[in-house]
Amino acid sequence: MRNHVIVSFGPGREYTFDLDEVQPMPHELARQWLDEQFTALGCEPLRLTGKVLTADKVLAIAQVVGEQRFAQPEHRAWAMVYARAASSLLAKPIVKVDVPALTVGY
């Protein structure tokens, strides 16, 4: 089974992270990493209730760091950790983060 995380910033601006040959990130470590990034980057809850779902964290982090963090080779290590954490917590073989549409699909 294929395991990918795709982060899209619009047509022709998709970044795919193939996780088939990568060690899965333990669930607890993935949750901790996403929580730390969400806080350190100053992300805001997307919902008016203030409740932050895992998919919301994944989306908000991608939105705050922007396209360069996924596109530039010098940030590849960070982007792979992001992809591993998202894949681990969302537990789906394919995760697509569509930043302009504010959606996370499976």
Backbone atoms as SQL, in Angstrom:
CREATE TABLE atoms (id INTEGER PRIMARY KEY, chain TEXT, resi INTEGER, resn TEXT, atom TEXT, x REAL, y REAL, z REAL);
INSERT INTO atoms VALUES
  (1, 'A', 1, 'MET', 'N', 0.846, -1.177, 0.000),
  (2, 'A', 1, 'MET', 'CA', 0.000, 0.000, 0.000),
  (3, 'A', 1, 'MET', 'C', 0.894, 1.244, 0.000),
  (4, 'A', 2, 'ARG', 'N', 0.535, 2.206, -0.804),
  (5, 'A', 2, 'ARG', 'CA', 1.275, 3.471, -0.893),
  (6, 'A', 2, 'ARG', 'C', 0.957, 4.339, 0.327),
  (7, 'A', 3, 'ASN', 'N', 1.935, 5.093, 0.768),
  (8, 'A', 3, 'ASN', 'CA', 1.747, 5.973, 1.899),
  (9, 'A', 3, 'ASN', 'C', 2.355, 7.329, 1.532),
  (10, 'A', 4, 'HIS', 'N', 1.475, 8.323, 1.345),
  (11, 'A', 4, 'HIS', 'CA', 1.905, 9.653, 0.906),
  (12, 'A', 4, 'HIS', 'C', 1.222, 10.744, 1.721),
  (13, 'A', 5, 'VAL', 'N', 1.931, 11.860, 1.845),
  (14, 'A', 5, 'VAL', 'CA', 1.325, 13.091, 2.318),
  (15, 'A', 5, 'VAL', 'C', 1.566, 14.111, 1.214),
  (16, 'A', 6, 'ILE', 'N', 0.496, 14.752, 0.776),
  (17, 'A', 6, 'ILE', 'CA', 0.559, 15.758, -0.279),
  (18, 'A', 6, 'ILE', 'C', 0.130, 17.087, 0.322),
  (19, 'A', 7, 'VAL', 'N', 0.972, 18.095, 0.150),
  (20, 'A', 7, 'VAL', 'CA', 0.635, 19.438, 0.628),
  (21, 'A', 7, 'VAL', 'C', 0.490, 20.312, -0.609),
  (22, 'A', 8, 'SER', 'N', -0.709, 20.882, -0.780),
  (23, 'A', 8, 'SER', 'CA', -1.020, 21.668, -1.969),
  (24, 'A', 8, 'SER', 'C', -1.213, 23.144, -1.619),
  (25, 'A', 9, 'PHE', 'N', -0.600, 23.987, -2.450),
  (26, 'A', 9, 'PHE', 'CA', -0.768, 25.426, -2.318),
  (27, 'A', 9, 'PHE', 'C', -1.439, 25.995, -3.570),
  (28, 'A', 10, 'GLY', 'N', -2.048, 25.132, -4.363),
  (29, 'A', 10, 'GLY', 'CA', -2.743, 25.547, -5.573),
  (30, 'A', 10, 'GLY', 'C', -2.332, 24.669, -6.744),
  (31, 'A', 11, 'PRO', 'N', -2.969, 24.862, -7.902),
  (32, 'A', 11, 'PRO', 'CA', -2.655, 24.058, -9.084),
  (33, 'A', 11, 'PRO', 'C', -1.171, 24.151, -9.451),
  (34, 'A', 12, 'GLY', 'N', -0.552, 23.002, -9.636),
  (35, 'A', 12, 'GLY', 'CA', 0.850, 22.950, -10.003),
  (36, 'A', 12, 'GLY', 'C', 1.806, 23.249, -8.864),
  (37, 'A', 13, 'ARG', 'N', 1.289, 23.375, -7.672),
  (38, 'A', 13, 'ARG', 'CA', 2.121, 23.699, -6.506),
  (39, 'A', 13, 'ARG', 'C', 1.851, 22.693, -5.389),
  (40, 'A', 14, 'GLU', 'N', 1.997, 21.406, -5.752),
  (41, 'A', 14, 'GLU', 'CA', 1.800, 20.316, -4.809),
  (42, 'A', 14, 'GLU', 'C', 3.139, 19.679, -4.472),
  (43, 'A', 15, 'TYR', 'N', 3.300, 19.343, -3.203),
  (44, 'A', 15, 'TYR', 'CA', 4.531, 18.723, -2.734),
  (45, 'A', 15, 'TYR', 'C', 4.172, 17.382, -2.113),
  (46, 'A', 16, 'THR', 'N', 4.698, 16.317, -2.703),
  (47, 'A', 16, 'THR', 'CA', 4.369, 14.959, -2.277),
  (48, 'A', 16, 'THR', 'C', 5.525, 14.369, -1.493),
  (49, 'A', 17, 'PHE', 'N', 5.193, 13.793, -0.359),
  (50, 'A', 17, 'PHE', 'CA', 6.174, 13.146, 0.506),
  (51, 'A', 17, 'PHE', 'C', 5.839, 11.668, 0.574),
  (52, 'A', 18, 'ASP', 'N', 6.705, 10.864, -0.044),
  (53, 'A', 18, 'ASP', 'CA', 6.528, 9.416, -0.106),
  (54, 'A', 18, 'ASP', 'C', 7.092, 8.817, 1.175),
  (55, 'A', 19, 'LEU', 'N', 6.239, 8.165, 1.945),
  (56, 'A', 19, 'LEU', 'CA', 6.643, 7.625, 3.239),
  (57, 'A', 19, 'LEU', 'C', 6.782, 6.108, 3.228),
  (58, 'A', 20, 'ASP', 'N', 6.772, 5.494, 2.050),
  (59, 'A', 20, 'ASP', 'CA', 6.851, 4.042, 1.973),
  (60, 'A', 20, 'ASP', 'C', 8.146, 3.481, 2.542),
  (61, 'A', 21, 'GLU', 'N', 9.230, 4.156, 2.354),
  (62, 'A', 21, 'GLU', 'CA', 10.535, 3.669, 2.806),
  (63, 'A', 21, 'GLU', 'C', 10.996, 4.359, 4.090),
  (64, 'A', 22, 'VAL', 'N', 10.093, 5.074, 4.752),
  (65, 'A', 22, 'VAL', 'CA', 10.445, 5.847, 5.939),
  (66, 'A', 22, 'VAL', 'C', 9.851, 5.165, 7.173),
  (67, 'A', 23, 'GLN', 'N', 10.632, 5.150, 8.233),
  (68, 'A', 23, 'GLN', 'CA', 10.174, 4.575, 9.497),
  (69, 'A', 23, 'GLN', 'C', 8.952, 5.346, 10.004),
  (70, 'A', 24, 'PRO', 'N', 7.856, 4.659, 10.337),
  (71, 'A', 24, 'PRO', 'CA', 6.678, 5.361, 10.862),
  (72, 'A', 24, 'PRO', 'C', 7.005, 6.071, 12.179),
  (73, 'A', 25, 'MET', 'N', 6.400, 7.217, 12.377),
  (74, 'A', 25, 'MET', 'CA', 6.605, 7.963, 13.609),
  (75, 'A', 25, 'MET', 'C', 5.636, 7.439, 14.666),
  (76, 'A', 26, 'PRO', 'N', 6.134, 7.145, 15.863),
  (77, 'A', 26, 'PRO', 'CA', 5.223, 6.710, 16.927),
  (78, 'A', 26, 'PRO', 'C', 4.146, 7.763, 17.195),
  (79, 'A', 27, 'HIS', 'N', 2.946, 7.286, 17.473),
  (80, 'A', 27, 'HIS', 'CA', 1.777, 8.149, 17.639),
  (81, 'A', 27, 'HIS', 'C', 2.018, 9.249, 18.676),
  (82, 'A', 28, 'GLU', 'N', 2.527, 8.900, 19.832),
  (83, 'A', 28, 'GLU', 'CA', 2.729, 9.883, 20.902),
  (84, 'A', 28, 'GLU', 'C', 3.764, 10.940, 20.497),
  (85, 'A', 29, 'LEU', 'N', 4.833, 10.519, 19.853),
  (86, 'A', 29, 'LEU', 'CA', 5.862, 11.452, 19.388),
  (87, 'A', 29, 'LEU', 'C', 5.290, 12.392, 18.322),
  (88, 'A', 30, 'ALA', 'N', 4.458, 11.849, 17.435),
  (89, 'A', 30, 'ALA', 'CA', 3.828, 12.663, 16.391),
  (90, 'A', 30, 'ALA', 'C', 2.914, 13.716, 17.011),
  (91, 'A', 31, 'ARG', 'N', 2.135, 13.321, 17.997),
  (92, 'A', 31, 'ARG', 'CA', 1.231, 14.264, 18.653),
  (93, 'A', 31, 'ARG', 'C', 2.019, 15.369, 19.354),
  (94, 'A', 32, 'GLN', 'N', 3.079, 14.980, 20.045),
  (95, 'A', 32, 'GLN', 'CA', 3.916, 15.958, 20.739),
  (96, 'A', 32, 'GLN', 'C', 4.559, 16.934, 19.747),
  (97, 'A', 33, 'TRP', 'N', 5.074, 16.411, 18.632),
  (98, 'A', 33, 'TRP', 'CA', 5.730, 17.268, 17.644),
  (99, 'A', 33, 'TRP', 'C', 4.738, 18.274, 17.058),
  (100, 'A', 34, 'LEU', 'N', 3.553, 17.787, 16.662),
  (101, 'A', 34, 'LEU', 'CA', 2.550, 18.706, 16.096),
  (102, 'A', 34, 'LEU', 'C', 2.118, 19.754, 17.120),
  (103, 'A', 35, 'ASP', 'N', 1.926, 19.339, 18.370),
  (104, 'A', 35, 'ASP', 'CA', 1.545, 20.297, 19.421),
  (105, 'A', 35, 'ASP', 'C', 2.613, 21.371, 19.586),
  (106, 'A', 36, 'GLU', 'N', 3.876, 20.951, 19.627),
  (107, 'A', 36, 'GLU', 'CA', 4.982, 21.901, 19.786),
  (108, 'A', 36, 'GLU', 'C', 5.060, 22.872, 18.611),
  (109, 'A', 37, 'GLN', 'N', 4.918, 22.350, 17.388),
  (110, 'A', 37, 'GLN', 'CA', 4.964, 23.211, 16.208),
  (111, 'A', 37, 'GLN', 'C', 3.794, 24.192, 16.199),
  (112, 'A', 38, 'PHE', 'N', 2.617, 23.706, 16.531),
  (113, 'A', 38, 'PHE', 'CA', 1.410, 24.543, 16.555),
  (114, 'A', 38, 'PHE', 'C', 1.613, 25.728, 17.501),
  (115, 'A', 39, 'THR', 'N', 2.167, 25.452, 18.671),
  (116, 'A', 39, 'THR', 'CA', 2.401, 26.492, 19.671),
  (117, 'A', 39, 'THR', 'C', 3.553, 27.415, 19.264),
  (118, 'A', 40, 'ALA', 'N', 4.688, 26.827, 18.877),
  (119, 'A', 40, 'ALA', 'CA', 5.885, 27.616, 18.536),
  (120, 'A', 40, 'ALA', 'C', 5.642, 28.546, 17.355),
  (121, 'A', 41, 'LEU', 'N', 4.820, 28.110, 16.404),
  (122, 'A', 41, 'LEU', 'CA', 4.551, 28.914, 15.212),
  (123, 'A', 41, 'LEU', 'C', 3.432, 29.934, 15.430),
  (124, 'A', 42, 'GLY', 'N', 2.815, 29.895, 16.597),
  (125, 'A', 42, 'GLY', 'CA', 1.743, 30.852, 16.884),
  (126, 'A', 42, 'GLY', 'C', 0.477, 30.588, 16.098),
  (127, 'A', 43, 'CYS', 'N', 0.211, 29.325, 15.796),
  (128, 'A', 43, 'CYS', 'CA', -0.996, 28.979, 15.031),
  (129, 'A', 43, 'CYS', 'C', -2.239, 29.287, 15.854),
  (130, 'A', 44, 'GLU', 'N', -3.287, 29.638, 15.156),
  (131, 'A', 44, 'GLU', 'CA', -4.567, 29.957, 15.788),
  (132, 'A', 44, 'GLU', 'C', -5.578, 28.864, 15.465),
  (133, 'A', 45, 'PRO', 'N', -6.480, 28.563, 16.408),
  (134, 'A', 45, 'PRO', 'CA', -7.541, 27.585, 16.121),
  (135, 'A', 45, 'PRO', 'C', -8.371, 28.042, 14.921),
  (136, 'A', 46, 'LEU', 'N', -8.733, 27.103, 14.063),
  (137, 'A', 46, 'LEU', 'CA', -9.526, 27.422, 12.878),
  (138, 'A', 46, 'LEU', 'C', -11.019, 27.507, 13.182),
  (139, 'A', 47, 'ARG', 'N', -11.429, 26.892, 14.282),
  (140, 'A', 47, 'ARG', 'CA', -12.847, 26.850, 14.633),
  (141, 'A', 47, 'ARG', 'C', -13.162, 27.925, 15.672),
  (142, 'A', 48, 'LEU', 'N', -14.333, 28.498, 15.585),
  (143, 'A', 48, 'LEU', 'CA', -14.738, 29.547, 16.521),
  (144, 'A', 48, 'LEU', 'C', -14.846, 29.034, 17.951),
  (145, 'A', 49, 'THR', 'N', -15.096, 27.737, 18.106),
  (146, 'A', 49, 'THR', 'CA', -15.212, 27.158, 19.444),
  (147, 'A', 49, 'THR', 'C', -13.870, 27.088, 20.147),
  (148, 'A', 50, 'GLY', 'N', -12.778, 27.206, 19.398),
  (149, 'A', 50, 'GLY', 'CA', -11.446, 27.110, 19.980),
  (150, 'A', 50, 'GLY', 'C', -10.934, 25.687, 20.047),
  (151, 'A', 51, 'LYS', 'N', -11.786, 24.721, 19.738),
  (152, 'A', 51, 'LYS', 'CA', -11.371, 23.318, 19.740),
  (153, 'A', 51, 'LYS', 'C', -10.442, 23.084, 18.550),
  (154, 'A', 52, 'VAL', 'N', -9.346, 22.381, 18.792),
  (155, 'A', 52, 'VAL', 'CA', -8.365, 22.147, 17.743),
  (156, 'A', 52, 'VAL', 'C', -8.260, 20.646, 17.480),
  (157, 'A', 53, 'LEU', 'N', -8.750, 20.223, 16.328),
  (158, 'A', 53, 'LEU', 'CA', -8.646, 18.826, 15.918),
  (159, 'A', 53, 'LEU', 'C', -7.275, 18.584, 15.305),
  (160, 'A', 54, 'THR', 'N', -6.868, 17.336, 15.242),
  (161, 'A', 54, 'THR', 'CA', -5.569, 16.999, 14.654),
  (162, 'A', 54, 'THR', 'C', -5.475, 17.504, 13.219),
  (163, 'A', 55, 'ALA', 'N', -6.505, 17.286, 12.426),
  (164, 'A', 55, 'ALA', 'CA', -6.491, 17.756, 11.031),
  (165, 'A', 55, 'ALA', 'C', -6.351, 19.279, 10.982),
  (166, 'A', 56, 'ASP', 'N', -6.952, 19.975, 11.943),
  (167, 'A', 56, 'ASP', 'CA', -6.825, 21.433, 12.011),
  (168, 'A', 56, 'ASP', 'C', -5.380, 21.847, 12.277),
  (169, 'A', 57, 'LYS', 'N', -4.696, 21.114, 13.162),
  (170, 'A', 57, 'LYS', 'CA', -3.288, 21.408, 13.455),
  (171, 'A', 57, 'LYS', 'C', -2.433, 21.208, 12.217),
  (172, 'A', 58, 'VAL', 'N', -2.657, 20.102, 11.532),
  (173, 'A', 58, 'VAL', 'CA', -1.895, 19.796, 10.311),
  (174, 'A', 58, 'VAL', 'C', -2.083, 20.923, 9.294),
  (175, 'A', 59, 'LEU', 'N', -3.303, 21.355, 9.112),
  (176, 'A', 59, 'LEU', 'CA', -3.615, 22.419, 8.156),
  (177, 'A', 59, 'LEU', 'C', -3.043, 23.768, 8.603),
  (178, 'A', 60, 'ALA', 'N', -3.231, 24.105, 9.868),
  (179, 'A', 60, 'ALA', 'CA', -2.765, 25.405, 10.368),
  (180, 'A', 60, 'ALA', 'C', -1.243, 25.524, 10.284),
  (181, 'A', 61, 'ILE', 'N', -0.544, 24.464, 10.587),
  (182, 'A', 61, 'ILE', 'CA', 0.922, 24.495, 10.509),
  (183, 'A', 61, 'ILE', 'C', 1.364, 24.727, 9.072),
  (184, 'A', 62, 'ALA', 'N', 0.786, 24.003, 8.127),
  (185, 'A', 62, 'ALA', 'CA', 1.137, 24.193, 6.710),
  (186, 'A', 62, 'ALA', 'C', 0.831, 25.621, 6.264),
  (187, 'A', 63, 'GLN', 'N', -0.270, 26.145, 6.725),
  (188, 'A', 63, 'GLN', 'CA', -0.670, 27.504, 6.352),
  (189, 'A', 63, 'GLN', 'C', 0.314, 28.536, 6.896),
  (190, 'A', 64, 'VAL', 'N', 0.726, 28.389, 8.143),
  (191, 'A', 64, 'VAL', 'CA', 1.621, 29.367, 8.772),
  (192, 'A', 64, 'VAL', 'C', 3.031, 29.310, 8.183),
  (193, 'A', 65, 'VAL', 'N', 3.568, 28.097, 7.963),
  (194, 'A', 65, 'VAL', 'CA', 4.946, 28.024, 7.458),
  (195, 'A', 65, 'VAL', 'C', 5.037, 28.392, 5.990),
  (196, 'A', 66, 'GLY', 'N', 3.978, 28.185, 5.252),
  (197, 'A', 66, 'GLY', 'CA', 3.953, 28.569, 3.845),
  (198, 'A', 66, 'GLY', 'C', 4.633, 27.589, 2.908),
  (199, 'A', 67, 'GLU', 'N', 4.497, 27.894, 1.645),
  (200, 'A', 67, 'GLU', 'CA', 4.967, 27.009, 0.583),
  (201, 'A', 67, 'GLU', 'C', 6.475, 26.776, 0.613),
  (202, 'A', 68, 'GLN', 'N', 7.256, 27.796, 0.926),
  (203, 'A', 68, 'GLN', 'CA', 8.720, 27.644, 0.899),
  (204, 'A', 68, 'GLN', 'C', 9.200, 26.518, 1.788),
  (205, 'A', 69, 'ARG', 'N', 8.558, 26.316, 2.934),
  (206, 'A', 69, 'ARG', 'CA', 8.995, 25.282, 3.870),
  (207, 'A', 69, 'ARG', 'C', 8.862, 23.890, 3.254),
  (208, 'A', 70, 'PHE', 'N', 7.967, 23.742, 2.304),
  (209, 'A', 70, 'PHE', 'CA', 7.785, 22.449, 1.648),
  (210, 'A', 70, 'PHE', 'C', 8.550, 22.366, 0.335),
  (211, 'A', 71, 'ALA', 'N', 8.822, 23.500, -0.280),
  (212, 'A', 71, 'ALA', 'CA', 9.437, 23.529, -1.605),
  (213, 'A', 71, 'ALA', 'C', 10.962, 23.552, -1.585),
  (214, 'A', 72, 'GLN', 'N', 11.544, 24.200, -0.620),
  (215, 'A', 72, 'GLN', 'CA', 12.996, 24.412, -0.626),
  (216, 'A', 72, 'GLN', 'C', 13.751, 23.226, -0.037),
  (217, 'A', 73, 'PRO', 'N', 14.814, 22.803, -0.727),
  (218, 'A', 73, 'PRO', 'CA', 15.600, 21.642, -0.275),
  (219, 'A', 73, 'PRO', 'C', 16.150, 21.785, 1.144),
  (220, 'A', 74, 'GLU', 'N', 16.490, 22.979, 1.562),
  (221, 'A', 74, 'GLU', 'CA', 17.056, 23.158, 2.900),
  (222, 'A', 74, 'GLU', 'C', 16.042, 22.890, 4.018),
  (223, 'A', 75, 'HIS', 'N', 14.760, 22.848, 3.672),
  (224, 'A', 75, 'HIS', 'CA', 13.714, 22.560, 4.651),
  (225, 'A', 75, 'HIS', 'C', 13.140, 21.147, 4.487),
  (226, 'A', 76, 'ARG', 'N', 13.763, 20.341, 3.647),
  (227, 'A', 76, 'ARG', 'CA', 13.240, 18.998, 3.357),
  (228, 'A', 76, 'ARG', 'C', 13.127, 18.136, 4.624),
  (229, 'A', 77, 'ALA', 'N', 14.111, 18.211, 5.506),
  (230, 'A', 77, 'ALA', 'CA', 14.077, 17.398, 6.729),
  (231, 'A', 77, 'ALA', 'C', 12.864, 17.769, 7.587),
  (232, 'A', 78, 'TRP', 'N', 12.609, 19.079, 7.743),
  (233, 'A', 78, 'TRP', 'CA', 11.445, 19.513, 8.519),
  (234, 'A', 78, 'TRP', 'C', 10.157, 19.025, 7.854),
  (235, 'A', 79, 'ALA', 'N', 10.066, 19.178, 6.541),
  (236, 'A', 79, 'ALA', 'CA', 8.862, 18.779, 5.807),
  (237, 'A', 79, 'ALA', 'C', 8.608, 17.274, 5.935),
  (238, 'A', 80, 'MET', 'N', 9.664, 16.475, 5.949),
  (239, 'A', 80, 'MET', 'CA', 9.494, 15.025, 6.109),
  (240, 'A', 80, 'MET', 'C', 8.993, 14.685, 7.517),
  (241, 'A', 81, 'VAL', 'N', 9.474, 15.388, 8.530),
  (242, 'A', 81, 'VAL', 'CA', 8.977, 15.157, 9.890),
  (243, 'A', 81, 'VAL', 'C', 7.505, 15.548, 9.953),
  (244, 'A', 82, 'TYR', 'N', 7.150, 16.664, 9.337),
  (245, 'A', 82, 'TYR', 'CA', 5.751, 17.094, 9.266),
  (246, 'A', 82, 'TYR', 'C', 4.893, 15.999, 8.617),
  (247, 'A', 83, 'ALA', 'N', 5.347, 15.480, 7.490),
  (248, 'A', 83, 'ALA', 'CA', 4.602, 14.450, 6.767),
  (249, 'A', 83, 'ALA', 'C', 4.475, 13.179, 7.604),
  (250, 'A', 84, 'ARG', 'N', 5.546, 12.775, 8.255),
  (251, 'A', 84, 'ARG', 'CA', 5.503, 11.575, 9.100),
  (252, 'A', 84, 'ARG', 'C', 4.525, 11.758, 10.262),
  (253, 'A', 85, 'ALA', 'N', 4.547, 12.936, 10.890),
  (254, 'A', 85, 'ALA', 'CA', 3.643, 13.207, 12.010),
  (255, 'A', 85, 'ALA', 'C', 2.192, 13.226, 11.542),
  (256, 'A', 86, 'ALA', 'N', 1.928, 13.887, 10.439),
  (257, 'A', 86, 'ALA', 'CA', 0.564, 13.954, 9.902),
  (258, 'A', 86, 'ALA', 'C', 0.054, 12.562, 9.552),
  (259, 'A', 87, 'SER', 'N', 0.883, 11.781, 8.897),
  (260, 'A', 87, 'SER', 'CA', 0.500, 10.426, 8.503),
  (261, 'A', 87, 'SER', 'C', 0.222, 9.553, 9.720),
  (262, 'A', 88, 'SER', 'N', 1.064, 9.653, 10.717),
  (263, 'A', 88, 'SER', 'CA', 0.898, 8.851, 11.924),
  (264, 'A', 88, 'SER', 'C', -0.399, 9.180, 12.646),
  (265, 'A', 89, 'LEU', 'N', -0.667, 10.450, 12.852),
  (266, 'A', 89, 'LEU', 'CA', -1.841, 10.847, 13.625),
  (267, 'A', 89, 'LEU', 'C', -3.154, 10.701, 12.867),
  (268, 'A', 90, 'LEU', 'N', -3.113, 10.922, 11.568),
  (269, 'A', 90, 'LEU', 'CA', -4.355, 10.812, 10.793),
  (270, 'A', 90, 'LEU', 'C', -4.613, 9.379, 10.343),
  (271, 'A', 91, 'ALA', 'N', -3.579, 8.539, 10.401),
  (272, 'A', 91, 'ALA', 'CA', -3.694, 7.098, 10.154),
  (273, 'A', 91, 'ALA', 'C', -4.408, 6.748, 8.842),
  (274, 'A', 92, 'LYS', 'N', -4.042, 7.431, 7.789),
  (275, 'A', 92, 'LYS', 'CA', -4.588, 7.152, 6.454),
  (276, 'A', 92, 'LYS', 'C', -3.417, 6.960, 5.498),
  (277, 'A', 93, 'PRO', 'N', -3.569, 6.105, 4.478),
  (278, 'A', 93, 'PRO', 'CA', -2.458, 5.875, 3.552),
  (279, 'A', 93, 'PRO', 'C', -2.114, 7.095, 2.699),
  (280, 'A', 94, 'ILE', 'N', -3.114, 7.892, 2.388),
  (281, 'A', 94, 'ILE', 'CA', -2.875, 9.119, 1.617),
  (282, 'A', 94, 'ILE', 'C', -3.570, 10.267, 2.336),
  (283, 'A', 95, 'VAL', 'N', -2.791, 11.298, 2.623),
  (284, 'A', 95, 'VAL', 'CA', -3.318, 12.502, 3.264),
  (285, 'A', 95, 'VAL', 'C', -3.022, 13.662, 2.323),
  (286, 'A', 96, 'LYS', 'N', -4.049, 14.453, 2.000),
  (287, 'A', 96, 'LYS', 'CA', -3.848, 15.624, 1.155),
  (288, 'A', 96, 'LYS', 'C', -4.258, 16.872, 1.942),
  (289, 'A', 97, 'VAL', 'N', -3.290, 17.749, 2.148),
  (290, 'A', 97, 'VAL', 'CA', -3.513, 19.010, 2.840),
  (291, 'A', 97, 'VAL', 'C', -3.629, 20.085, 1.765),
  (292, 'A', 98, 'ASP', 'N', -4.831, 20.627, 1.596),
  (293, 'A', 98, 'ASP', 'CA', -5.080, 21.659, 0.592),
  (294, 'A', 98, 'ASP', 'C', -5.186, 22.989, 1.327),
  (295, 'A', 99, 'VAL', 'N', -4.100, 23.736, 1.330),
  (296, 'A', 99, 'VAL', 'CA', -4.022, 24.971, 2.112),
  (297, 'A', 99, 'VAL', 'C', -5.008, 26.028, 1.619),
  (298, 'A', 100, 'PRO', 'N', -5.089, 26.345, 0.300),
  (299, 'A', 100, 'PRO', 'CA', -6.043, 27.377, -0.128),
  (300, 'A', 100, 'PRO', 'C', -7.498, 27.019, 0.182),
  (301, 'A', 101, 'ALA', 'N', -7.848, 25.746, 0.086),
  (302, 'A', 101, 'ALA', 'CA', -9.225, 25.326, 0.334),
  (303, 'A', 101, 'ALA', 'C', -9.494, 25.084, 1.825),
  (304, 'A', 102, 'LEU', 'N', -8.436, 25.122, 2.645),
  (305, 'A', 102, 'LEU', 'CA', -8.534, 24.850, 4.080),
  (306, 'A', 102, 'LEU', 'C', -9.163, 23.490, 4.361),
  (307, 'A', 103, 'THR', 'N', -8.662, 22.464, 3.641),
  (308, 'A', 103, 'THR', 'CA', -9.198, 21.118, 3.830),
  (309, 'A', 103, 'THR', 'C', -8.055, 20.103, 3.980),
  (310, 'A', 104, 'VAL', 'N', -8.388, 19.028, 4.666),
  (311, 'A', 104, 'VAL', 'CA', -7.508, 17.877, 4.756),
  (312, 'A', 104, 'VAL', 'C', -8.340, 16.692, 4.290),
  (313, 'A', 105, 'GLY', 'N', -7.880, 16.033, 3.229),
  (314, 'A', 105, 'GLY', 'CA', -8.614, 14.902, 2.669),
  (315, 'A', 105, 'GLY', 'C', -7.807, 13.618, 2.799),
  (316, 'A', 106, 'TYR', 'N', -8.519, 12.498, 2.642),
  (317, 'A', 106, 'TYR', 'CA', -7.893, 11.187, 2.784),
  (318, 'A', 106, 'TYR', 'C', -8.138, 10.342, 1.556);
